[in-house]
């Protein structure tokens, strides 16, 4: 069980910003609407007006609240989970498991890699691509890595960005954000890259998390400078002249993640589900349309 700090009201040194009453090292400008204690992004729970702290939600402090209104909810309307990193851990495990499987059987790379039309459709190659109907490659390529440095960078990004997002969005919404961002990155790669050029990696999905993090931090009025610096550094590496990074996957995932995050954290409470589901449906529709248009050109 987590120990509560002695400073229950989140008081900080004179002149310093307030810190979360449950996490003294985290500065925040958000306070619980019931008890007025400062709460960080991991602790704040969306209320009809403002945010509540976990203790007030759990105990039902205050008056005039129906029990259903006190159920713990994340900023995006998801359920508050006991382990806010469970989905992130599972995604890490899946990526690592596929990496180990590839080390044991390198033929898996050709079976899972994203190709538009493998080897320009050379029948002697024995490999087909998305243009021949293997749409699953748009998905499987998101979990495929060959180099240690590649999976290391992607998994570090997943761990750093994924945990706070999962806590703020809820498990289902977070998982949907990750997968749809990755698919958007795969679709853009398929649409504009050389059809014979293979592509792989979780970068599109991770960039989706980066775009969503920027939107979330802006929503919470946090200092945007750290995420801007991180974004600029990643874009520099994306467009470096000495590497072979699939910039299409990065930009596709980044854009999709940002668009979906806007719907997740800015949707009006009264129509939250409709707005959120509609945004995911539109992005998926764009992915399908992109693949269909590109395929019509290649065939």
N, C-alpha and C positions, 0 to 999 in steps of 0.2 A: 504494500500500500504506500502511496506517495505521501511523504511527510509534508505537512503544511508549514510554511515559513512563519517565523514569529511575527513578522511585519504583515499583519493581515489586511491592511488597507493599501498596501503597495506604495507606501510613502518612500520617497527617495531623498537623497541629499538636497540641501537647499539649492534651488536653481536648476536642478536636474529634472528631466521628464519623469513622470510616474512609471513604475514598473508593475508587471502583472503580479497579483497577489499570490498566485500559485507558482509562478516562474520569475523570481526576483531579478534574473539577469536580462529579461526581455522588456524593453521600453514599449510603451503603448499610449495611445491617446484615446482609447475606447474604455468606457466604464459601464458596469452593469446598471441597467435602468431601475433595478430593485434596491440593491444595497450600495450602489455607487462605488464599488471597488474596481480598480483598473483590471482589465482582462486582455490577454494577448489573442492572436488569431487562433491558436490551438484551443483556447478556453471559451471564447465567445460563442454564444448560441443565439441564433436569430430569434427575435421576438416580434410581436406585432408592431411594436415601436422600439427601435434600437436593438440592443443585445442584452442577454442575461449571462450570468456566470453559472458554472455547473452546479454549485451548491444551492443557489436559489431555485434552479430548475428542478433539482433532485428533491428539495424539501418543500417546494411549492410555496415559498415565502411570498408575502404580500396578500392582497385581497382582490376579489373580483375576477379571479382566473379559474376557468374551467379546467379540470384535471387534464383533459386532452391537450390544452394549450400549453401545459408545462412539460410535455414530452420533449426530451432533448433533441434539438434540431441544429444542423450546421447552417452556416451562412447561406448555402445554396438550397436548403430545405431537406437535406439528407438526414439520415439517422446518425446520431453520435455513437461511435463504436468504442468499445473498451480498448481495443488495440488500433490506434489511428494509422498504423503503417502496415496492416495485414496485406492489403492488395499490393502495395509496393514490394513487400517481401516475396509475395507469390510471383510477381512479374520478374523480379531479380532471379528467383529460383528457376523459372521457365527459361529465361535467357541463358543462364549458366548451364542448365541441363542440355539445351540445344548445342551450346558451345562444346561441351564435353562429348556429346554424341557425334559432332562433326570431327572432333579429334580422333575418335575411334573409327569413324567411317567417312572419309572425305567425299564419297560419292553423294552424300546427302546435300552437299553444296549445290550441285547441278539440279537436284530435285526440288530444292526450296528457294533458290535464287530468283530474284526478279529479272526476267528478260522480257523485252518487248516481243521480239521474234528471234529466238536464239540462233546465232550464227547466220543471220539473214535467211533463216528457213532451210538451211542446207540439210537435206534428209540424211546425209551420211553422219551428221553429228549425233543424231538420235535424241536430241533435246528440243522440246517445243517451248513456246512462251505464252504470254498472256494473249497475244493476238490469235493463237490457236485454241483459245478457250480455257487456258489454265489460270483462271482468275485467282485461285488460291495463292498464287505467288505474291500477289499484292499484300497478303496477310503474313505468309510464312517468312518472307524476307525481313519482316520487322523483328524477328527473333533470331536472326542468323548473323553470326560473326565468325571471322577466321583468325584475325590477329588479336593477340593479347592486349595490345595498347588500345585497339578499337573497342573491345568489350569493356575494358577498364574505364575508359572515358565515359562511355555511355551509361554504364551502371553507376558510376559516381554521380553523374548528372541525375539519373533516375532517383537515387537515394536522397540527394540533397533537395531536389525540387519536389519529389513525389510525396514525401511525408507530410509537409505542411499543407500541400494541396489536398491530399486525401482527407486530412482532418477538417479542412475548411469546406470541402464539397460533399463529403460522404463517399462511401465505397462505390456504390453503383455509378454515380455521376463521374467520379474520378476515373474509374475503369473505362467508362464510355469515352471520356475525353482522351485518354491515352490511346485507345484502339482507333478511334475515328481520326485523330491527328496523324497517327501512323499510316492509316489508309490514304489520307489526303496527300501525305508525302510520297507514298508509293505511286499514287495516280499521277501526280505532277511529274515524277521521274519518268514514268511510262510515256507520258504525253510529249515530252520535249527532248528526251535523251536519245542517243543512238540505240535503235532497237536491238542491236547485237551486243550492247554493253550491259554487263551484269551489274546489279546493285543489291546491296544488303546492309543490314544494320538497323538498330533501334533509334537512329538519330532523328528521324522524322517525328516519332512519338515523343522523344525527349525534348525536341524543340517545341512541340506542342505544349508541353508542360512549362517551358520557359515563357512562351507567349501568355499562357494562362496565369503564371505567377506575376507577370507585369500587370495584367488586368486586375488581379486580386489585390496587389499592393496599392494600386491606384484607388481601388474601391475602399480600402481601409485607411486611405490617407497616410500611408507609410512613406518613408524617404525612398524616392525612386532611383536615386543615384547608384546604389549597388546593383540593381537589376539592369539598369542601362549600361553600366560598365560591363557586366557579364554578357549582355546581348551583343555589344560592340565587339568584344573580344571573340565571341563565337562566330560572328559574321566575318571577322578578319580571317579566322582559320577556315571558314567555309569557302571564301573566295580567294584563298592563297594561290599564287601561281605555280607553286612547286609540288602541290599534292593532287590527289585524284579523289576529292571528296564530292559526294553527290549533293551539290548545292540545291538541286531541285527538291529533294526530300526534306532538307532543312527548311526551305522557304515554305513549302506546302504545309508541313507540320506546324510551323510557327504561325502562319496565317490562320489555319483551321483552329489551332488551340486558342488563339486570341479571340476569334469570333465566337467560339463556343463558350469561352469563359465570360464574355460580356453577357450572353444569354443566361448563364448560370448564376452570376452574382448580381445582375442588375434587373432581372425579371421581376415585375410587380408581384407582390405576394398573392394577390387575388387570382392571377392568371399564371402563376409560376410554372406549373407543370406543362401547360399548353405552350408557353414560350420556349421552355427548355427543350421539350420533345420536338417542337417545330424546328428549332435551330439545328439539332442533330439530324433530323430528317432532311433538311435542306442541304447540309454539308454532304451527307451520304448520297443524296441525289446528284450533287455536283461531281462527286467521285465517279459514280456510275456513268454519268453523261460524258465525262472526260475520257473514260476508258472506251466507251462505245465510239466516240468520235475518232480517237486515235486508232482504234482497231479498224475502222472503216477505211482509214488512209493506208494502213499497212497491208491489208488484204487485197 
